[in-house]
Amino acid sequence: KDFVKSLKTSIGSRISMPEHVTVVVSDMRRFRGVIEGGFCVRRVENFLPNTERRYFVLDGVRYAALGEAPPIVHECAKRLRSRFYSVDVVQRIDGGLRVVEVGDGQVSDLVGWTPEQFVSRFTTHFSHKN
């Protein structure tokens, strides 16, 4: 996987055998022409199915579709200085939580949220600002 996006052709961008690196690099060059910045090497973790949840952070305030955002989202809100973003969290098989993606809130889909929940949370946010 380069710094932009995963490769969805040939053998893909996730490999478990080092000898496949040359195939992935060759495919990336062929399909993209250039590799953006470098490569990411990640540890593979086992996640529980259907546990991924999306949260939003606006001005450091964490929002959940239902209930409260977990502590890992609070940690993101403390460390990340962007004004508005989404945080996708999944549960590992050992019960721990892992942030799997932080995205630009302006283009994040409402995965797990209804439009009414979204509007309600942020209407409340802005009404408290005034």
The first five atom37 places (N, CA, C, CB, O) and aatype in JSON, in Angstrom:
{
  "aatype": [11, 3, 13, 19, 11, 15, 10, 11, 16, 15, 9, 7, 15, 1, 9, 15, 12, 14, 6, 8, 19, 16, 19, 19, 19, 15, 3, 12, 1, 1, 13, 1, 7, 19, 9, 6, 7, 7, 13, 4, 19, 1, 1, 19, 6, 2, 13, 10, 14, 2, 16, 6, 1, 1, 18, 13, 19, 10, 3, 7, 19, 1, 18, 0, 0, 10, 7, 6, 0, 14, 14, 9, 19, 8, 6, 4, 0, 11, 1, 10, 1, 15, 1, 13, 18, 15, 19, 3, 19, 19, 5, 1, 9, 3, 7, 7, 10, 1, 19, 19, 6, 19, 7, 3, 7, 5, 19, 15, 3, 10, 19, 7, 17, 16, 14, 6, 5, 13, 19, 15, 1, 13, 16, 16, 8, 13, 15, 8, 11, 2],
  "atom_mask": [
    [1, 1, 1, 1, 1],
    [1, 1, 1, 1, 1],
    [1, 1, 1, 1, 1],
    [1, 1, 1, 1, 1],
    [1, 1, 1, 1, 1],
    [1, 1, 1, 1, 1],
    [1, 1, 1, 1, 1],
    [1, 1, 1, 1, 1],
    [1, 1, 1, 1, 1],
    [1, 1, 1, 1, 1],
    [1, 1, 1, 1, 1],
    [1, 1, 1, 0, 1],
    [1, 1, 1, 1, 1],
    [1, 1, 1, 1, 1],
    [1, 1, 1, 1, 1],
    [1, 1, 1, 1, 1],
    [1, 1, 1, 1, 1],
    [1, 1, 1, 1, 1],
    [1, 1, 1, 1, 1],
    [1, 1, 1, 1, 1],
    [1, 1, 1, 1, 1],
    [1, 1, 1, 1, 1],
    [1, 1, 1, 1, 1],
    [1, 1, 1, 1, 1],
    [1, 1, 1, 1, 1],
    [1, 1, 1, 1, 1],
    [1, 1, 1, 1, 1],
    [1, 1, 1, 1, 1],
    [1, 1, 1, 1, 1],
    [1, 1, 1, 1, 1],
    [1, 1, 1, 1, 1],
    [1, 1, 1, 1, 1],
    [1, 1, 1, 0, 1],
    [1, 1, 1, 1, 1],
    [1, 1, 1, 1, 1],
    [1, 1, 1, 1, 1],
    [1, 1, 1, 0, 1],
    [1, 1, 1, 0, 1],
    [1, 1, 1, 1, 1],
    [1, 1, 1, 1, 1],
    [1, 1, 1, 1, 1],
    [1, 1, 1, 1, 1],
    [1, 1, 1, 1, 1],
    [1, 1, 1, 1, 1],
    [1, 1, 1, 1, 1],
    [1, 1, 1, 1, 1],
    [1, 1, 1, 1, 1],
    [1, 1, 1, 1, 1],
    [1, 1, 1, 1, 1],
    [1, 1, 1, 1, 1],
    [1, 1, 1, 1, 1],
    [1, 1, 1, 1, 1],
    [1, 1, 1, 1, 1],
    [1, 1, 1, 1, 1],
    [1, 1, 1, 1, 1],
    [1, 1, 1, 1, 1],
    [1, 1, 1, 1, 1],
    [1, 1, 1, 1, 1],
    [1, 1, 1, 1, 1],
    [1, 1, 1, 0, 1],
    [1, 1, 1, 1, 1],
    [1, 1, 1, 1, 1],
    [1, 1, 1, 1, 1],
    [1, 1, 1, 1, 1],
    [1, 1, 1, 1, 1],
    [1, 1, 1, 1, 1],
    [1, 1, 1, 0, 1],
    [1, 1, 1, 1, 1],
    [1, 1, 1, 1, 1],
    [1, 1, 1, 1, 1],
    [1, 1, 1, 1, 1],
    [1, 1, 1, 1, 1],
    [1, 1, 1, 1, 1],
    [1, 1, 1, 1, 1],
    [1, 1, 1, 1, 1],
    [1, 1, 1, 1, 1],
    [1, 1, 1, 1, 1],
    [1, 1, 1, 1, 1],
    [1, 1, 1, 1, 1],
    [1, 1, 1, 1, 1],
    [1, 1, 1, 1, 1],
    [1, 1, 1, 1, 1],
    [1, 1, 1, 1, 1],
    [1, 1, 1, 1, 1],
    [1, 1, 1, 1, 1],
    [1, 1, 1, 1, 1],
    [1, 1, 1, 1, 1],
    [1, 1, 1, 1, 1],
    [1, 1, 1, 1, 1],
    [1, 1, 1, 1, 1],
    [1, 1, 1, 1, 1],
    [1, 1, 1, 1, 1],
    [1, 1, 1, 1, 1],
    [1, 1, 1, 1, 1],
    [1, 1, 1, 0, 1],
    [1, 1, 1, 0, 1],
    [1, 1, 1, 1, 1],
    [1, 1, 1, 1, 1],
    [1, 1, 1, 1, 1],
    [1, 1, 1, 1, 1],
    [1, 1, 1, 1, 1],
    [1, 1, 1, 1, 1],
    [1, 1, 1, 0, 1],
    [1, 1, 1, 1, 1],
    [1, 1, 1, 0, 1],
    [1, 1, 1, 1, 1],
    [1, 1, 1, 1, 1],
    [1, 1, 1, 1, 1],
    [1, 1, 1, 1, 1],
    [1, 1, 1, 1, 1],
    [1, 1, 1, 1, 1],
    [1, 1, 1, 0, 1],
    [1, 1, 1, 1, 1],
    [1, 1, 1, 1, 1],
    [1, 1, 1, 1, 1],
    [1, 1, 1, 1, 1],
    [1, 1, 1, 1, 1],
    [1, 1, 1, 1, 1],
    [1, 1, 1, 1, 1],
    [1, 1, 1, 1, 1],
    [1, 1, 1, 1, 1],
    [1, 1, 1, 1, 1],
    [1, 1, 1, 1, 1],
    [1, 1, 1, 1, 1],
    [1, 1, 1, 1, 1],
    [1, 1, 1, 1, 1],
    [1, 1, 1, 1, 1],
    [1, 1, 1, 1, 1],
    [1, 1, 1, 1, 1],
    [1, 1, 1, 1, 1]
  ],
  "atom_positions": [
    [[0.86, -1.17, 0.0], [0.0, 0.0, 0.0], [0.89, 1.22, 0.0], [-0.97, 0.01, 1.22], [1.79, 1.33, 0.83]],
    [[0.65, 2.13, -0.92], [1.42, 3.38, -0.87], [0.68, 4.36, 0.02], [1.65, 3.97, -2.3], [-0.32, 4.0, 0.65]],
    [[1.16, 5.59, 0.09], [0.57, 6.56, 1.02], [-0.79, 7.07, 0.57], [1.5, 7.74, 1.18], [-1.44, 7.81, 1.31]],
    [[-1.25, 6.68, -0.63], [-2.51, 7.19, -1.13], [-3.66, 6.21, -0.95], [-2.37, 7.56, -2.58], [-4.6, 6.5, -0.21]],
    [[-3.6, 5.09, -1.59], [-4.73, 4.16, -1.57], [-4.23, 2.76, -1.88], [-5.83, 4.58, -2.57], [-3.16, 2.58, -2.46]],
    [[-5.01, 1.77, -1.49], [-4.63, 0.39, -1.75], [-4.85, 0.04, -3.22], [-5.42, -0.56, -0.85], [-5.69, 0.63, -3.9]],
    [[-4.08, -0.92, -3.69], [-4.15, -1.39, -5.06], [-5.2, -2.49, -5.14], [-2.77, -1.9, -5.56], [-5.11, -3.47, -4.41]],
    [[-6.18, -2.35, -6.02], [-7.28, -3.3, -6.07], [-7.21, -4.21, -7.31], [-8.59, -2.56, -6.06], [-8.22, -4.76, -7.72]],
    [[-6.04, -4.36, -7.88], [-5.89, -5.2, -9.06], [-4.84, -6.27, -8.79], [-5.52, -4.36, -10.29], [-4.15, -6.23, -7.77]],
    [[-4.7, -7.21, -9.71], [-3.7, -8.26, -9.62], [-3.81, -8.98, -8.28], [-2.29, -7.67, -9.8], [-4.88, -9.49, -7.94]],
    [[-2.73, -9.04, -7.51], [-2.77, -9.73, -6.21], [-3.15, -8.78, -5.09], [-1.43, -10.37, -5.91], [-3.2, -9.2, -3.93]],
    [[-3.43, -7.52, -5.4], [-3.82, -6.54, -4.39], [-2.61, -5.94, -3.71], [0.0, 0.0, 0.0], [-1.47, -6.2, -4.1]],
    [[-2.86, -5.14, -2.69], [-1.75, -4.45, -2.03], [-1.43, -5.05, -0.67], [-2.08, -2.99, -1.86], [-0.44, -4.67, -0.04]],
    [[-2.23, -5.98, -0.22], [-1.94, -6.65, 1.04], [-1.34, -8.01, 0.74], [-3.22, -6.79, 1.92], [-1.99, -8.88, 0.16]],
    [[-0.11, -8.19, 1.13], [0.57, -9.45, 0.89], [1.13, -9.97, 2.21], [1.69, -9.29, -0.16], [1.38, -9.21, 3.14]],
    [[1.33, -11.27, 2.27], [1.9, -11.86, 3.46], [3.2, -12.6, 3.17], [0.9, -12.81, 4.1], [3.84, -13.13, 4.08]],
    [[3.58, -12.64, 1.91], [4.82, -13.3, 1.54], [5.77, -12.28, 0.92], [4.55, -14.48, 0.54], [5.44, -11.66, -0.09]],
    [[6.94, -12.1, 1.52], [7.89, -11.07, 1.03], [8.21, -11.18, -0.46], [9.16, -11.15, 1.81], [8.49, -10.16, -1.1]],
    [[8.19, -12.37, -1.01], [8.52, -12.53, -2.44], [7.48, -11.9, -3.36], [8.67, -14.0, -2.78], [7.73, -11.75, -4.55]],
    [[6.32, -11.52, -2.83], [5.29, -10.87, -3.63], [5.49, -9.36, -3.75], [3.93, -11.15, -3.04], [4.78, -8.7, -4.51]],
    [[6.43, -8.81, -3.02], [6.68, -7.36, -3.06], [6.98, -6.89, -4.48], [7.85, -7.0, -2.14], [6.45, -5.87, -4.91]],
    [[7.8, -7.62, -5.2], [8.15, -7.19, -6.57], [6.94, -7.14, -7.48], [9.21, -8.13, -7.16], [6.85, -6.28, -8.35]],
    [[5.98, -8.07, -7.29], [4.75, -8.07, -8.1], [3.94, -6.82, -7.79], [3.91, -9.35, -7.83], [3.47, -6.14, -8.71]],
    [[3.77, -6.5, -6.5], [2.98, -5.34, -6.11], [3.62, -4.05, -6.63], [2.84, -5.27, -4.58], [2.92, -3.2, -7.18]],
    [[4.93, -3.9, -6.47], [5.62, -2.69, -6.95], [5.48, -2.57, -8.45], [7.11, -2.72, -6.55], [5.22, -1.48, -8.96]],
    [[5.65, -3.66, -9.17], [5.5, -3.64, -10.63], [4.08, -3.24, -11.04], [5.86, -5.03, -11.22], [3.9, -2.42, -11.94]],
    [[3.08, -3.81, -10.38], [1.68, -3.47, -10.7], [1.38, -2.01, -10.38], [0.7, -4.38, -9.91], [0.71, -1.33, -11.15]],
    [[1.88, -1.53, -9.25], [1.63, -0.13, -8.89], [2.24, 0.81, -9.93], [2.21, 0.19, -7.48], [1.61, 1.79, -10.34]],
    [[3.44, 0.52, -10.35], [4.07, 1.36, -11.39], [3.29, 1.29, -12.69], [5.55, 0.94, -11.62], [3.11, 2.3, -13.36]],
    [[2.84, 0.1, -13.05], [2.1, -0.08, -14.31], [0.76, 0.66, -14.27], [1.88, -1.58, -14.6], [0.41, 1.34, -15.23]],
    [[0.01, 0.53, -13.19], [-1.33, 1.11, -13.13], [-1.34, 2.58, -12.72], [-2.16, 0.33, -12.17], [-2.25, 3.32, -13.1]],
    [[-0.34, 3.02, -11.96], [-0.32, 4.4, -11.46], [0.75, 5.26, -12.1], [-0.13, 4.4, -9.98], [0.6, 6.47, -12.18]],
    [[1.82, 4.65, -12.53], [2.92, 5.42, -13.1], [3.91, 5.88, -12.05], [0.0, 0.0, 0.0], [5.11, 5.95, -12.32]],
    [[3.43, 6.18, -10.87], [4.31, 6.66, -9.81], [3.78, 6.14, -8.47], [4.42, 8.23, -9.81], [2.57, 5.96, -8.3]],
    [[4.67, 5.91, -7.54], [4.27, 5.48, -6.2], [4.36, 6.7, -5.3], [5.18, 4.3, -5.66], [5.41, 7.32, -5.2]],
    [[3.25, 7.05, -4.66], [3.15, 8.25, -3.84], [3.93, 8.13, -2.53], [1.7, 8.56, -3.54], [3.42, 7.56, -1.57]],
    [[5.12, 8.65, -2.48], [5.86, 8.82, -1.23], [6.54, 7.61, -0.65], [0.0, 0.0, 0.0], [7.63, 7.77, -0.09]],
    [[5.99, 6.44, -0.73], [6.61, 5.28, -0.11], [5.6, 4.19, 0.12], [0.0, 0.0, 0.0], [4.53, 4.17, -0.49]],
    [[5.95, 3.28, 1.0], [5.1, 2.14, 1.3], [4.77, 2.09, 2.78], [5.77, 0.84, 0.85], [5.53, 2.59, 3.61]],
    [[3.65, 1.49, 3.1], [3.27, 1.24, 4.49], [3.36, -0.25, 4.74], [1.83, 1.79, 4.8], [2.87, -1.06, 3.94]],
    [[3.97, -0.6, 5.83], [3.99, -1.99, 6.26], [3.21, -2.03, 7.57], [5.46, -2.54, 6.44], [3.51, -1.29, 8.5]],
    [[2.23, -2.89, 7.62], [1.34, -2.94, 8.78], [1.3, -4.33, 9.38], [-0.06, -2.49, 8.4], [1.47, -5.34, 8.69]],
    [[1.07, -4.36, 10.65], [0.81, -5.62, 11.35], [-0.65, -5.98, 11.07], [1.1, -5.5, 12.91], [-1.52, -5.11, 11.09]],
    [[-0.92, -7.23, 10.83], [-2.28, -7.69, 10.6], [-2.9, -8.02, 11.95], [-2.32, -8.92, 9.65], [-2.32, -8.75, 12.75]],
    [[-4.08, -7.48, 12.19], [-4.81, -7.74, 13.42], [-6.16, -8.36, 13.08], [-5.0, -6.44, 14.25], [-6.7, -8.14, 12.0]],
    [[-6.68, -9.12, 14.0], [-7.98, -9.76, 13.79], [-9.06, -8.93, 14.45], [-7.98, -11.2, 14.35], [-9.01, -8.66, 15.65]],
    [[-10.04, -8.54, 13.67], [-11.15, -7.72, 14.13], [-12.42, -8.55, 14.21], [-11.35, -6.51, 13.21], [-12.6, -9.5, 13.46]],
    [[-13.3, -8.16, 15.12], [-14.61, -8.8, 15.19], [-15.48, -8.27, 14.06], [-15.28, -8.55, 16.58], [-15.52, -7.06, 13.82]],
    [[-16.18, -9.15, 13.36], [-17.02, -8.69, 12.26], [-18.12, -7.74, 12.74], [-17.66, -9.89, 11.56], [-18.62, -7.85, 13.85]],
    [[-18.46, -6.8, 11.89], [-19.57, -5.87, 12.12], [-19.43, -5.01, 13.36], [-20.84, -6.64, 12.22], [-20.43, -4.62, 13.97]],
    [[-18.2, -4.7, 13.75], [-18.0, -3.85, 14.93], [-17.47, -2.46, 14.57], [-17.04, -4.52, 15.9], [-17.28, -1.62, 15.45]],
    [[-17.23, -2.22, 13.3], [-16.69, -0.9, 12.92], [-17.76, 0.17, 13.09], [-16.18, -0.92, 11.45], [-18.9, 0.01, 12.66]],
    [[-17.37, 1.26, 13.74], [-18.27, 2.39, 13.98], [-17.59, 3.68, 13.56], [-18.69, 2.45, 15.48], [-16.37, 3.83, 13.68]],
    [[-18.38, 4.61, 13.07], [-17.87, 5.92, 12.67], [-18.29, 6.97, 13.69], [-18.38, 6.31, 11.25], [-19.44, 7.01, 14.13]],
    [[-17.33, 7.8, 14.06], [-17.55, 8.92, 14.96], [-17.1, 10.17, 14.25], [-16.8, 8.74, 16.33], [-16.31, 10.1, 13.31]],
    [[-17.59, 11.31, 14.68], [-17.15, 12.58, 14.13], [-16.61, 13.45, 15.25], [-18.31, 13.3, 13.4], [-17.05, 13.37, 16.4]],
    [[-15.63, 14.28, 14.9], [-15.07, 15.25, 15.83], [-15.2, 16.62, 15.17], [-13.57, 14.92, 16.21], [-14.78, 16.8, 14.03]],
    [[-15.79, 17.56, 15.9], [-15.92, 18.94, 15.42], [-15.45, 19.86, 16.54], [-17.39, 19.26, 14.99], [-15.99, 19.83, 17.65]],
    [[-14.46, 20.67, 16.25], [-13.9, 21.61, 17.24], [-13.5, 20.89, 18.53], [-14.92, 22.71, 17.55], [-13.67, 21.44, 19.62]],
    [[-12.97, 19.68, 18.4], [-12.52, 18.93, 19.57], [-13.6, 18.19, 20.32], [0.0, 0.0, 0.0], [-13.31, 17.48, 21.29]],
    [[-14.86, 18.34, 19.9], [-15.99, 17.67, 20.55], [-16.29, 16.38, 19.78], [-17.25, 18.6, 20.6], [-16.41, 16.4, 18.55]],
    [[-16.4, 15.27, 20.51], [-16.64, 13.96, 19.91], [-18.12, 13.67, 19.83], [-15.92, 12.88, 20.7], [-18.88, 13.94, 20.76]],
    [[-18.54, 13.1, 18.69], [-19.95, 12.78, 18.47], [-20.09, 11.33, 18.03], [-20.57, 13.73, 17.42], [-19.35, 10.83, 17.19]],
    [[-21.09, 10.66, 18.62], [-21.44, 9.29, 18.27], [-22.87, 9.26, 17.76], [-21.26, 8.33, 19.48], [-23.71, 10.04, 18.21]],
    [[-23.15, 8.36, 16.83], [-24.53, 8.21, 16.36], [-25.44, 7.81, 17.52], [-24.61, 7.16, 15.21], [-26.56, 8.3, 17.64]],
    [[-24.94, 6.91, 18.35], [-25.68, 6.46, 19.54], [-24.72, 6.4, 20.71], [-26.36, 5.06, 19.29], [-23.58, 5.95, 20.55]],
    [[-25.13, 6.81, 21.86], [-24.29, 6.72, 23.05], [-23.13, 7.69, 23.02], [0.0, 0.0, 0.0], [-23.21, 8.78, 22.44]],
    [[-22.05, 7.27, 23.67], [-20.85, 8.11, 23.77], [-19.73, 7.56, 22.89], [-20.37, 8.19, 25.23], [-19.67, 6.36, 22.63]],
    [[-18.86, 8.44, 22.45], [-17.67, 8.01, 21.72], [-16.72, 7.35, 22.72], [-16.98, 9.22, 20.99], [-16.6, 7.82, 23.85]],
    [[-16.05, 6.26, 22.32], [-15.13, 5.58, 23.23], [-13.87, 6.41, 23.51], [-14.74, 4.23, 22.66], [-13.57, 7.35, 22.77]],
    [[-13.14, 6.06, 24.56], [-11.93, 6.81, 24.92], [-10.92, 6.97, 23.79], [-11.26, 6.13, 26.06], [-10.22, 7.99, 23.74]],
    [[-10.82, 6.01, 22.89], [-9.85, 6.11, 21.79], [-10.2, 7.3, 20.88], [-9.82, 4.8, 20.97], [-9.3, 7.91, 20.3]],
    [[-11.47, 7.63, 20.76], [-11.88, 8.79, 19.96], [-11.54, 10.07, 20.72], [-13.4, 8.74, 19.63], [-11.17, 11.07, 20.11]],
    [[-11.67, 10.05, 22.03], [-11.27, 11.2, 22.85], [-9.78, 11.47, 22.67], [-11.61, 10.95, 24.36], [-9.34, 12.62, 22.61]],
    [[-8.99, 10.39, 22.6], [-7.55, 10.54, 22.39], [-7.26, 11.18, 21.03], [-6.83, 9.17, 22.51], [-6.39, 12.04, 20.92]],
    [[-7.98, 10.77, 20.01], [-7.82, 11.39, 18.68], [-8.14, 12.87, 18.75], [-8.74, 10.7, 17.64], [-7.42, 13.7, 18.19]],
    [[-9.22, 13.21, 19.45], [-9.63, 14.61, 19.56], [-8.58, 15.46, 20.27], [-10.96, 14.72, 20.3], [-8.43, 16.64, 19.96]],
    [[-7.85, 14.87, 21.2], [-6.78, 15.59, 21.9], [-5.56, 15.8, 21.0], [-6.37, 14.84, 23.17], [-4.89, 16.82, 21.09]],
    [[-5.29, 14.82, 20.14], [-4.05, 14.84, 19.35], [-4.17, 15.49, 17.98], [-3.55, 13.45, 19.18], [-3.21, 16.07, 17.48]],
    [[-5.34, 15.41, 17.36], [-5.51, 15.9, 15.99], [-6.09, 17.3, 16.0], [-6.41, 14.96, 15.17], [-7.07, 17.56, 16.69]],
    [[-5.51, 18.18, 15.26], [-5.9, 19.59, 15.28], [-6.82, 20.01, 14.14], [-4.68, 20.44, 15.25], [-7.13, 21.19, 14.02]],
    [[-7.25, 19.08, 13.32], [-8.2, 19.44, 12.26], [-9.52, 19.82, 12.89], [-8.38, 18.27, 11.26], [-9.88, 19.32, 13.95]],
    [[-10.24, 20.71, 12.24], [-11.5, 21.19, 12.81], [-12.61, 20.13, 12.76], [-11.95, 22.43, 12.09], [-13.38, 20.0, 13.71]],
    [[-12.7, 19.38, 11.65], [-13.81, 18.45, 11.46], [-13.32, 17.2, 10.75], [-14.95, 19.11, 10.66], [-12.78, 17.28, 9.65]],
    [[-13.49, 16.05, 11.37], [-13.05, 14.8, 10.76], [-13.84, 13.62, 11.32], [-11.54, 14.59, 10.98], [-14.51, 13.72, 12.35]],
    [[-13.75, 12.51, 10.6], [-14.38, 11.27, 11.06], [-13.3, 10.35, 11.61], [-15.17, 10.58, 9.91], [-12.14, 10.41, 11.2]],
    [[-13.7, 9.49, 12.55], [-12.81, 8.49, 13.13], [-13.54, 7.16, 13.08], [-12.39, 8.87, 14.6], [-14.6, 7.01, 13.69]],
    [[-12.97, 6.2, 12.37], [-13.55, 4.86, 12.28], [-12.82, 3.95, 13.25], [-13.48, 4.31, 10.82], [-11.59, 3.85, 13.22]],
    [[-13.59, 3.28, 14.11], [-13.04, 2.44, 15.16], [-13.63, 1.04, 15.02], [-13.35, 3.03, 16.58], [-14.82, 0.88, 14.73]],
    [[-12.8, 0.02, 15.22], [-13.24, -1.37, 15.16], [-12.76, -2.09, 16.41], [-12.71, -2.07, 13.87], [-11.77, -1.71, 17.02]],
    [[-13.48, -3.14, 16.78], [-13.09, -3.93, 17.94], [-12.25, -5.12, 17.51], [-14.34, -4.4, 18.72], [-12.62, -5.86, 16.6]],
    [[-11.11, -5.3, 18.19], [-10.24, -6.45, 17.93], [-10.81, -7.68, 18.64], [-8.79, -6.16, 18.4], [-11.67, -7.56, 19.51]],
    [[-10.31, -8.85, 18.27], [-10.81, -10.08, 18.91], [-10.43, -10.15, 20.38], [-10.28, -11.31, 18.18], [-11.07, -10.87, 21.14]],
    [[-9.4, -9.4, 20.79], [-9.02, -9.39, 22.21], [-9.85, -8.39, 23.01], [-7.54, -9.07, 22.36], [-9.62, -8.22, 24.21]],
    [[-10.82, -7.72, 22.36], [-11.7, -6.78, 23.04], [-11.24, -5.33, 22.95], [0.0, 0.0, 0.0], [-12.03, -4.42, 23.21]],
    [[-9.99, -5.11, 22.58], [-9.47, -3.75, 22.43], [-10.06, -3.06, 21.21], [0.0, 0.0, 0.0], [-10.62, -3.71, 20.33]],
    [[-9.92, -1.76, 21.18], [-10.4, -0.98, 20.03], [-9.21, -0.47, 19.24], [-11.28, 0.2, 20.48], [-8.14, -0.22, 19.8]],
    [[-9.4, -0.32, 17.94], [-8.35, 0.18, 17.06], [-8.95, 1.22, 16.13], [-7.7, -0.98, 16.25], [-10.02, 0.99, 15.55]],
    [[-8.28, 2.35, 15.97], [-8.66, 3.32, 14.94], [-8.18, 2.75, 13.62], [-8.06, 4.76, 15.22], [-6.99, 2.47, 13.45]],
    [[-9.1, 2.58, 12.68], [-8.7, 2.03, 11.38], [-8.62, 3.11, 10.3], [-9.67, 0.96, 10.95], [-8.01, 2.91, 9.25]],
    [[-9.26, 4.26, 10.57], [-9.16, 5.34, 9.59], [-9.62, 6.65, 10.22], [-10.02, 5.02, 8.32], [-10.56, 6.68, 11.02]],
    [[-8.93, 7.71, 9.85], [-9.36, 9.07, 10.17], [-9.55, 9.75, 8.82], [-8.3, 9.84, 11.09], [-8.65, 9.74, 7.98]],
    [[-10.72, 10.33, 8.62], [-11.02, 10.92, 7.32], [-11.47, 12.35, 7.43], [0.0, 0.0, 0.0], [-11.85, 12.82, 8.5]],
    [[-11.44, 13.04, 6.31], [-11.93, 14.4, 6.21], [-13.44, 14.37, 6.39], [-11.53, 15.05, 4.84], [-14.15, 13.78, 5.56]],
    [[-13.94, 14.98, 7.44], [-15.37, 14.94, 7.74], [-16.25, 15.49, 6.64], [0.0, 0.0, 0.0], [-17.42, 15.13, 6.54]],
    [[-15.69, 16.35, 5.8], [-16.49, 16.94, 4.72], [-16.88, 15.94, 3.66], [-15.73, 18.07, 4.08], [-17.89, 16.11, 2.98]],
    [[-16.09, 14.88, 3.52], [-16.37, 13.9, 2.47], [-16.69, 12.52, 3.04], [-15.2, 13.8, 1.52], [-16.87, 11.57, 2.28]],
    [[-16.76, 12.4, 4.36], [-17.07, 11.12, 4.99], [-18.55, 10.8, 4.85], [-16.67, 11.13, 6.48], [-19.41, 11.66, 5.05]],
    [[-18.83, 9.57, 4.5], [-20.21, 9.11, 4.41], [-20.77, 8.98, 5.83], [-20.31, 7.75, 3.65], [-20.02, 8.97, 6.8]],
    [[-22.06, 8.9, 5.95], [-22.72, 8.81, 7.26], [-22.87, 7.36, 7.71], [-24.09, 9.47, 7.2], [-23.89, 7.0, 8.29]],
    [[-21.88, 6.53, 7.48], [-21.93, 5.12, 7.84], [-22.36, 4.96, 9.3], [-20.56, 4.44, 7.6], [-21.68, 5.44, 10.21]],
    [[-23.5, 4.29, 9.51], [-23.99, 4.07, 10.86], [-24.8, 5.23, 11.44], [0.0, 0.0, 0.0], [-25.32, 5.12, 12.55]],
    [[-24.92, 6.29, 10.72], [-25.68, 7.47, 11.17], [-26.87, 7.66, 10.24], [-24.78, 8.76, 11.18], [-26.79, 7.37, 9.05]],
    [[-27.98, 8.13, 10.79], [-29.06, 8.59, 9.92], [-28.81, 10.08, 9.67], [-30.49, 8.34, 10.58], [-28.14, 10.73, 10.46]],
    [[-29.33, 10.62, 8.59], [-29.18, 12.06, 8.36], [-29.75, 12.88, 9.53], [-29.87, 12.47, 7.06], [-29.22, 13.93, 9.88]],
    [[-30.83, 12.38, 10.12], [-31.44, 13.1, 11.24], [-30.5, 13.14, 12.45], [-32.78, 12.43, 11.62], [-30.39, 14.18, 13.11]],
    [[-29.83, 12.03, 12.76], [-28.88, 12.02, 13.87], [-27.75, 13.02, 13.61], [-28.29, 10.59, 14.07], [-27.37, 13.78, 14.5]],
    [[-27.25, 13.01, 12.4], [-26.14, 13.89, 12.04], [-26.54, 15.36, 12.2], [-25.68, 13.62, 10.6], [-25.83, 16.14, 12.84]],
    [[-27.67, 15.72, 11.6], [-28.13, 17.11, 11.68], [-28.4, 17.5, 13.13], [-29.41, 17.3, 10.83], [-28.05, 18.61, 13.54]],
    [[-29.01, 16.62, 13.89], [-29.32, 16.91, 15.28], [-28.06, 17.2, 16.1], [-30.1, 15.76, 15.9], [-28.02, 18.17, 16.85]],
    [[-27.03, 16.36, 15.96], [-25.8, 16.53, 16.73], [-25.14, 17.87, 16.41], [-24.82, 15.38, 16.46], [-24.68, 18.58, 17.3]],
    [[-25.08, 18.19, 15.14], [-24.33, 19.38, 14.75], [-25.15, 20.66, 14.88], [-23.83, 19.24, 13.35], [-24.59, 21.74, 15.03]],
    [[-26.47, 20.55, 14.81], [-27.31, 21.7, 15.1], [-27.12, 22.09, 16.56], [-28.82, 21.4, 14.79], [-26.99, 23.27, 16.89]],
    [[-27.11, 21.08, 17.44], [-26.87, 21.31, 18.86], [-25.49, 21.92, 19.08], [-27.01, 19.99, 19.65], [-25.35, 22.85, 19.88]],
    [[-24.5, 21.42, 18.38], [-23.12, 21.94, 18.51], [-23.09, 23.44, 18.21], [-22.16, 21.19, 17.56], [-22.54, 24.23, 18.98]],
    [[-23.67, 23.82, 17.1], [-23.6, 25.22, 16.69], [-24.52, 26.11, 17.54], [-23.97, 25.34, 15.22], [-24.23, 27.29, 17.71]],
    [[-25.6, 25.56, 18.05], [-26.48, 26.39, 18.91], [-25.8, 26.68, 20.25], [-27.84, 25.67, 19.15], [-26.06, 27.71, 20.87]],
    [[-24.91, 25.78, 20.71], [-24.17, 26.03, 21.95], [-23.01, 27.0, 21.74], [-23.65, 24.72, 22.52], [-22.5, 27.56, 22.71]],
    [[-22.59, 27.19, 20.51], [-21.5, 28.1, 20.2], [-21.95, 29.54, 20.24], [-20.91, 27.78, 18.83], [-21.13, 30.44, 20.42]],
    [[-23.24, 29.77, 20.06], [-23.75, 31.16, 20.0], [-24.2, 31.66, 21.35], [-24.9, 31.25, 19.02], [-24.65, 32.8, 21.46]]
  ]
}
